[in-house]
């Protein structure tokens, strides 16, 4: 995979964050050519006492 491929994945994760009302931030961790971690921003959902997220 290329850096552009990894960036596309991070942008897709950011879109997932935006779709649930979060700030659109996505990230991946790459070691060698393997994705070893990924996620997106979720502080709003983690602090929602109603559990709507």
C-alpha positions in Angstrom: 0.0 0.0 0.0 1.1 3.6 -0.6 0.9 6.6 1.7 -2.1 7.7 -0.3 -3.9 4.4 0.4 -3.3 4.9 4.1 -4.6 8.5 3.9 -7.7 7.3 2.2 -8.4 4.9 5.1 -7.8 7.6 7.6 -10.2 9.9 5.8 -12.8 7.2 5.7 -12.5 6.9 9.5 -12.9 10.6 9.8 -16.1 10.4 7.8 -17.3 7.7 10.2 -16.7 10.1 13.1 -18.5 12.9 11.3 -21.5 10.6 10.6 -22.1 10.1 14.3 -21.7 13.8 15.2 -18.0 13.9 16.2 -15.2 16.1 15.0 -14.0 14.4 11.8 -10.6 13.0 12.8 -9.4 9.5 11.8 -6.1 7.9 12.3 -4.2 4.7 11.5 -0.9 3.2 12.8 1.2 1.5 10.3 4.2 -0.7 11.0 6.1 -1.9 7.9 3.2 -2.4 5.5 0.7 -3.6 8.1 -2.0 -1.5 9.7 -1.7 -2.3 13.4 -4.2 0.2 14.8 -7.0 2.5 13.7 -9.7 4.6 15.1 -11.6 7.9 15.0 -12.4 10.8 17.3 -15.2 10.0 19.8 -15.1 12.3 22.9 -18.7 13.5 22.4 -20.1 10.0 22.3 -18.0 8.8 25.2 -19.5 11.5 27.4 -23.1 11.2 26.3 -25.1 10.1 29.4 -28.0 9.0 27.2 -25.9 6.5 25.2 -27.2 7.8 21.9 -23.9 7.1 20.0 
